[in-house]
Amino acid sequence: MILVMPMVKAVLKIPNMSCKHCVMRITKAIERVGAKGEVTLEEKKAVVEFDPGKVTLDDIINAIKRYGYEVEIGEGGC
């Protein structure tokens, strides 16, 4: 029997994101750890979707922080 873990969604607030370059860097950080993300500059947030069997929310947050961004778990977080 194969168990399939459902994908988890979380909203991350990134208050010091300021330009389109930031959006690209944050998107790249999210994808590098194996997650998917929709990053919006106007709302200064990222909606991430990930398989908790492969990556944790902390992995995603730390990947973004490595680029120098502040990250907070927003409404709709896991």
Summary of the structure (lengths in Angstrom):
residues: 78
radius of gyration: 12.3
end to end distance: 26.7
largest distance: 46.9
contacts: 217
relative contact order: 0.31
helix: 28%
strand: 24%
